[in-house]
Amino acid sequence: MNIPDELLAAYIDGELQGAERARVEQAILHDARLAQRVAQVRSSRARRRFDGTLHEPMPQRLLQSARMASRPATAQVIDLARVRAERKRRAERHRLLHSPRVLMAATLLGGLLIGALGERLLGGGAATQYRGGMLLAGGPLVQALDARSSGRGASADLQISASFRTRSGNDCRTFSFSRQAISGTACRELNRWRILTLESSAAPLR
């Protein structure tokens, strides 16, 4: 069947309807050469459209994404040997700080500092003494604590404020040393007065 080129082009462009379209399709079915021509024309048109798309400029957004993707990633290098060494040092420090000897030394040092503070605030070593890990009363403070009634002690600056007894049966007394602006609590234990609390409201020592 002879199909003019104009009619075939209109069919390929989708412009034919009804009887004319059916006539061209019947011709294509029965004519292999005509079917090949249609396929070649469609392939050529598709290739031209594709070539035109390739020559279009790429959007800036896609170009920016491509540049970012092409940049080499900056990887963080971790020195495993250094990490292990630091972890080992921390574990060693923790072990040393929590060892029984260190804790005992810290306790002893704290007691010595409290004893030294008490001796200085109470006007010398006669008022306090540090023995067996405890801060004990001595000198005029012992005399004031041993007094039967509350009131002034052996020194005019030393006063017993209150007396009470603990549940365990120990006699306790609160005292104040006005000249040094200090106060505290001492309890009788094994024939000695143990100072349990010692506070000061005085200005820092010079």
C-alpha positions as CSV (number, residue, x, y, z in Angstrom):
1,M,0.0,0.0,0.0
2,N,1.4,3.4,-1.0
3,I,1.3,5.9,1.8
4,P,2.5,9.4,1.0
5,D,5.3,10.9,3.2
6,E,3.1,13.7,4.4
7,L,0.4,11.3,5.6
8,L,3.1,9.1,7.3
9,A,4.6,12.2,9.0
10,A,1.1,13.2,10.2
11,Y,0.6,9.7,11.6
12,I,4.0,9.7,13.4
13,D,3.1,13.2,14.9
14,G,-0.2,11.8,16.2
15,E,-2.3,14.1,14.0
16,L,-4.4,11.5,12.2
17,Q,-7.7,10.3,13.5
18,G,-10.4,7.9,12.5
19,A,-10.3,6.2,9.1
20,E,-7.1,7.7,8.0
21,R,-5.2,6.6,11.1
22,A,-6.7,3.1,10.7
23,R,-5.6,3.0,7.0
24,V,-2.0,3.9,7.9
25,E,-1.8,1.3,10.7
26,Q,-3.1,-1.4,8.4
27,A,-0.5,-0.5,5.8
28,I,2.2,-0.7,8.5
29,L,1.1,-4.1,9.6
30,H,1.2,-5.5,6.0
31,D,4.3,-3.7,4.8
32,A,7.6,-4.4,6.6
33,R,9.5,-1.7,4.8
34,L,6.9,0.9,5.8
35,A,7.0,-0.2,9.4
36,Q,10.8,0.1,9.3
37,R,10.5,3.7,8.0
38,V,8.2,4.6,10.8
39,A,10.6,3.1,13.4
40,Q,13.6,5.0,11.8
41,V,11.8,8.3,11.9
42,R,10.7,7.9,15.5
43,S,14.2,6.9,16.5
44,S,15.8,9.8,14.7
45,R,13.4,12.3,16.4
46,A,14.0,10.8,19.8
47,R,17.8,11.1,19.3
48,R,17.5,14.7,18.3
49,R,15.4,15.5,21.4
50,F,18.0,13.7,23.6
51,D,20.9,15.6,22.0
52,G,19.2,18.8,22.6
53,T,18.8,17.9,26.3
54,L,22.5,17.1,26.6
55,H,23.5,20.5,25.3
56,E,21.3,22.3,27.9
57,P,23.3,23.9,30.7
58,M,23.2,22.0,34.0
59,P,21.4,23.7,36.8
60,Q,23.6,25.4,39.4
61,R,22.1,23.4,42.2
62,L,23.2,20.1,40.6
63,L,26.6,21.6,39.9
64,Q,27.1,22.6,43.5
65,S,26.0,19.1,44.7
66,A,28.5,17.5,42.3
67,R,31.3,19.7,43.6
68,M,30.5,18.9,47.2
69,A,30.3,15.2,46.5
70,S,33.7,15.3,44.7
71,R,35.5,16.9,47.6
72,P,37.5,14.3,49.7
73,A,36.0,13.6,53.1
74,T,38.0,14.8,56.0
75,A,38.4,11.7,58.3
76,Q,39.2,12.1,61.9
77,V,42.3,10.0,62.7
78,I,42.2,8.5,66.2
79,D,45.5,7.5,67.8
80,L,44.5,4.3,69.5
81,A,47.8,4.1,71.3
82,R,47.3,7.5,72.8
83,V,43.8,6.7,73.9
84,R,44.9,3.5,75.6
85,A,47.8,5.3,77.4
86,E,45.4,8.1,78.6
87,R,42.9,5.5,79.8
88,K,45.7,3.7,81.7
89,R,46.9,6.9,83.3
90,R,43.4,7.7,84.5
91,A,42.9,4.2,86.0
92,E,46.3,4.5,87.7
93,R,45.4,7.9,89.2
94,H,42.1,6.6,90.4
95,R,43.7,3.6,92.0
96,L,46.3,5.7,93.8
97,L,43.8,8.3,95.0
98,H,41.5,5.6,96.4
99,S,44.2,3.4,97.9
100,P,43.9,2.7,101.7
101,R,47.3,4.4,102.3
102,V,46.3,7.6,100.6
103,L,42.9,7.8,102.4
104,M,44.6,7.2,105.7
105,A,47.2,9.9,105.0
106,A,44.5,12.3,104.0
107,T,42.6,11.6,107.2
108,L,45.7,12.0,109.3
109,L,46.5,15.3,107.5
110,G,43.0,16.6,108.1
111,G,43.2,15.8,111.8
112,L,46.6,17.5,112.1
113,L,45.2,20.6,110.4
114,I,42.2,20.7,112.7
115,G,44.5,20.3,115.7
116,A,46.8,23.0,114.5
117,L,43.8,25.3,113.9
118,G,42.4,24.6,117.3
119,E,45.8,25.2,119.0
120,R,46.2,28.5,117.3
121,L,42.7,29.7,117.9
122,L,42.7,28.8,121.5
123,G,46.0,30.6,122.2
124,G,48.7,28.0,122.1
125,G,49.1,24.2,122.7
126,A,47.8,24.4,126.2
127,A,44.2,24.6,125.3
128,T,44.1,21.7,122.8
129,Q,46.1,18.7,121.9
130,Y,46.0,16.2,119.1
131,R,46.3,12.5,120.2
132,G,45.4,9.2,118.6
133,G,43.7,10.9,115.6
134,M,41.5,13.0,117.9
135,L,41.4,16.6,118.9
136,L,41.3,16.8,122.7
137,A,40.8,19.6,125.2
138,G,43.8,20.6,127.4
139,G,44.9,23.2,129.9
140,P,42.3,25.9,130.7
141,L,39.7,24.3,128.4
142,V,39.8,21.1,130.5
143,Q,39.4,23.1,133.7
144,A,36.4,24.9,132.3
145,L,34.8,21.7,131.0
146,D,35.4,19.9,134.3
147,A,33.5,22.7,136.2
148,R,30.3,21.4,137.8
149,S,28.1,24.3,136.5
150,S,27.9,26.3,133.4
151,G,29.4,29.7,133.3
152,R,32.9,31.2,133.2
153,G,35.8,28.8,133.2
154,A,39.3,29.2,134.3
155,S,39.8,32.1,131.9
156,A,37.5,35.2,131.7
157,D,37.4,34.7,127.9
158,L,36.4,31.1,128.2
159,Q,32.7,30.2,128.9
160,I,30.7,27.0,129.1
161,S,27.3,27.6,127.5
162,A,25.3,24.4,128.1
163,S,25.7,20.9,129.4
164,F,23.9,17.7,128.2
165,R,24.3,14.0,128.1
166,T,24.2,11.8,125.0
167,R,22.2,8.5,124.7
168,S,25.4,6.6,125.2
169,G,25.8,8.3,128.6
170,N,28.7,10.7,127.7
171,D,28.6,14.2,129.3
172,C,29.0,17.0,126.7
173,R,29.4,20.7,127.0
174,T,29.4,23.6,124.6
175,F,32.0,26.2,125.0
176,S,33.0,29.6,123.6
177,F,36.2,31.6,123.6
178,S,35.2,35.2,123.2
179,R,38.7,36.6,122.6
180,Q,39.2,34.4,119.6
181,A,35.5,34.4,118.6
182,I,35.3,30.6,118.5
183,S,32.9,28.0,119.8
184,G,32.6,24.3,119.9
185,T,31.3,21.1,121.5
186,A,33.3,18.7,123.6
187,C,32.2,15.3,125.1
188,R,33.7,13.3,128.0
189,E,35.2,10.0,126.7
190,L,37.5,7.8,128.8
191,N,38.4,10.5,131.2
192,R,39.3,13.1,128.5
193,W,37.3,15.7,126.7
194,R,37.1,15.1,123.0
195,I,36.4,18.2,120.8
196,L,33.7,17.2,118.3
197,T,33.0,20.6,116.7
198,L,35.1,23.7,116.4
199,E,33.8,26.8,114.7
200,S,35.3,30.3,114.3
201,S,33.7,33.6,113.2
202,A,36.9,35.5,113.6
203,A,38.8,37.3,110.8
204,P,41.4,35.2,109.0
205,L,44.6,34.6,110.9
206,R,47.7,36.6,110.0
